[in-house]
Amino acid sequence: MVKKGEWVLVHNIVLKPEERAPQVPDDTKKVPLEMWVKGFLLEDAEIGDEVKIRTMTGREVYGKLIEVNPSYKHNFGSCVPELLQIGLQVKDILFGGEDHD
């Protein structure tokens, strides 16, 4: 049981593939337009239930309850060693190297 007031993630299909605009790319037309939104649960529920949440901005949104206390899972990818060297070169060009740190 997920209690009212918990921070949750909901999912909703905004447009089915057949409802997509004709001008979108062909690969985009093949998939639904989906929405994931985080907010505070407005009534007790179970994972998988259709629920209503209130977002941090005060919007009320309906969707399928997916997760409780969701975390951010994105990152900026793997280290690119070439970019480290470019950063050092730019610093040297702009500021004259280590003497101007």
TITIKE-561678 format. One record per residue (C-alpha): residue in one letter; x, y, z. Coordinates in Angstrom, 3 decimals. Layout:
TITIKE-561678
koldren = A | xx = X | yy = Y | zz = Z
...
***
This chain:
TITIKE-561678
koldren = M | xx = 0.000 | yy = 0.000 | zz = 0.000
koldren = V | xx = 1.333 | yy = 3.415 | zz = -1.006
koldren = K | xx = 0.079 | yy = 6.117 | zz = 1.339
koldren = K | xx = -1.435 | yy = 9.467 | zz = 0.448
koldren = G | xx = 1.243 | yy = 12.158 | zz = 0.406
koldren = E | xx = 4.091 | yy = 9.883 | zz = -0.745
koldren = W | xx = 6.401 | yy = 11.174 | zz = -3.520
koldren = V | xx = 5.692 | yy = 8.976 | zz = -6.560
koldren = L | xx = 6.189 | yy = 8.552 | zz = -10.294
koldren = V | xx = 3.230 | yy = 8.069 | zz = -12.636
koldren = H | xx = 3.126 | yy = 7.125 | zz = -16.311
koldren = N | xx = 0.563 | yy = 8.013 | zz = -18.930
koldren = I | xx = 0.130 | yy = 7.514 | zz = -22.684
koldren = V | xx = -0.545 | yy = 10.991 | zz = -24.089
koldren = L | xx = -1.025 | yy = 9.925 | zz = -27.727
koldren = K | xx = -1.321 | yy = 6.460 | zz = -29.259
koldren = P | xx = 0.773 | yy = 5.848 | zz = -32.412
koldren = E | xx = -2.271 | yy = 6.349 | zz = -34.666
koldren = E | xx = -2.961 | yy = 9.716 | zz = -32.991
koldren = R | xx = 0.503 | yy = 11.159 | zz = -33.685
koldren = A | xx = 0.789 | yy = 14.170 | zz = -35.989
koldren = P | xx = 1.393 | yy = 13.280 | zz = -39.667
koldren = Q | xx = 4.522 | yy = 15.473 | zz = -39.911
koldren = V | xx = 6.524 | yy = 13.626 | zz = -37.228
koldren = P | xx = 9.317 | yy = 11.308 | zz = -38.455
koldren = D | xx = 8.257 | yy = 7.785 | zz = -39.447
koldren = D | xx = 10.098 | yy = 6.105 | zz = -36.556
koldren = T | xx = 8.364 | yy = 8.476 | zz = -34.112
koldren = K | xx = 4.926 | yy = 7.715 | zz = -35.571
koldren = K | xx = 5.364 | yy = 4.053 | zz = -34.641
koldren = V | xx = 5.467 | yy = 4.631 | zz = -30.874
koldren = P | xx = 3.120 | yy = 6.318 | zz = -28.403
koldren = L | xx = 3.882 | yy = 9.706 | zz = -26.882
koldren = E | xx = 4.486 | yy = 8.877 | zz = -23.222
koldren = M | xx = 4.628 | yy = 11.013 | zz = -20.092
koldren = W | xx = 6.299 | yy = 10.328 | zz = -16.750
koldren = V | xx = 5.561 | yy = 12.786 | zz = -13.942
koldren = K | xx = 6.610 | yy = 12.945 | zz = -10.278
koldren = G | xx = 4.382 | yy = 14.295 | zz = -7.550
koldren = F | xx = 2.588 | yy = 13.701 | zz = -4.265
koldren = L | xx = -0.028 | yy = 10.945 | zz = -4.215
koldren = L | xx = -3.494 | yy = 12.319 | zz = -3.419
koldren = E | xx = -5.101 | yy = 9.019 | zz = -2.243
koldren = D | xx = -3.793 | yy = 5.684 | zz = -0.935
koldren = A | xx = -3.090 | yy = 3.274 | zz = -3.812
koldren = E | xx = -1.177 | yy = 0.235 | zz = -5.015
koldren = I | xx = 1.561 | yy = 0.110 | zz = -7.657
koldren = G | xx = -0.191 | yy = -0.224 | zz = -11.030
koldren = D | xx = -3.312 | yy = 1.702 | zz = -9.993
koldren = E | xx = -4.565 | yy = 4.728 | zz = -11.920
koldren = V | xx = -3.997 | yy = 7.634 | zz = -9.523
koldren = K | xx = -3.998 | yy = 11.399 | zz = -9.237
koldren = I | xx = -0.925 | yy = 13.293 | zz = -8.029
koldren = R | xx = -0.081 | yy = 16.910 | zz = -7.305
koldren = T | xx = 3.220 | yy = 18.063 | zz = -8.791
koldren = M | xx = 5.647 | yy = 20.488 | zz = -7.165
koldren = T | xx = 4.129 | yy = 23.232 | zz = -9.319
koldren = G | xx = 0.614 | yy = 22.425 | zz = -8.108
koldren = R | xx = -0.668 | yy = 20.681 | zz = -11.250
koldren = E | xx = -2.916 | yy = 17.669 | zz = -10.754
koldren = V | xx = -2.016 | yy = 14.811 | zz = -13.083
koldren = Y | xx = -3.522 | yy = 11.351 | zz = -13.607
koldren = G | xx = -1.452 | yy = 8.307 | zz = -14.455
koldren = K | xx = -0.500 | yy = 4.737 | zz = -13.636
koldren = L | xx = 1.445 | yy = 4.522 | zz = -10.365
koldren = I | xx = 4.906 | yy = 3.226 | zz = -11.260
koldren = E | xx = 7.301 | yy = 3.914 | zz = -8.369
koldren = V | xx = 7.518 | yy = 5.304 | zz = -4.834
koldren = N | xx = 10.299 | yy = 7.775 | zz = -3.973
koldren = P | xx = 11.727 | yy = 7.771 | zz = -7.510
koldren = S | xx = 15.301 | yy = 8.866 | zz = -7.953
koldren = Y | xx = 17.075 | yy = 10.507 | zz = -10.852
koldren = K | xx = 18.718 | yy = 7.875 | zz = -13.040
koldren = H | xx = 20.297 | yy = 10.025 | zz = -15.734
koldren = N | xx = 23.961 | yy = 10.887 | zz = -16.022
koldren = F | xx = 26.267 | yy = 12.614 | zz = -18.458
koldren = G | xx = 27.746 | yy = 9.422 | zz = -19.860
koldren = S | xx = 31.198 | yy = 7.916 | zz = -19.632
koldren = C | xx = 34.373 | yy = 9.894 | zz = -19.312
koldren = V | xx = 35.808 | yy = 11.010 | zz = -22.667
koldren = P | xx = 39.585 | yy = 11.342 | zz = -22.185
koldren = E | xx = 39.925 | yy = 13.485 | zz = -25.324
koldren = L | xx = 37.633 | yy = 16.109 | zz = -23.768
koldren = L | xx = 39.851 | yy = 16.278 | zz = -20.688
koldren = Q | xx = 42.820 | yy = 17.141 | zz = -22.889
koldren = I | xx = 40.787 | yy = 19.683 | zz = -24.873
koldren = G | xx = 39.768 | yy = 21.348 | zz = -21.602
koldren = L | xx = 43.406 | yy = 21.698 | zz = -20.601
koldren = Q | xx = 44.333 | yy = 23.087 | zz = -24.015
koldren = V | xx = 41.509 | yy = 25.652 | zz = -23.919
koldren = K | xx = 42.574 | yy = 26.758 | zz = -20.432
koldren = D | xx = 46.135 | yy = 27.201 | zz = -21.683
koldren = I | xx = 45.010 | yy = 29.210 | zz = -24.735
koldren = L | xx = 42.638 | yy = 31.431 | zz = -22.775
koldren = F | xx = 44.557 | yy = 31.961 | zz = -19.575
koldren = G | xx = 48.196 | yy = 31.283 | zz = -20.388
koldren = G | xx = 48.592 | yy = 27.990 | zz = -18.589
koldren = E | xx = 49.290 | yy = 27.133 | zz = -14.951
koldren = D | xx = 50.692 | yy = 30.550 | zz = -14.034
koldren = H | xx = 47.192 | yy = 32.037 | zz = -14.154
koldren = D | xx = 45.122 | yy = 29.452 | zz = -12.210
***
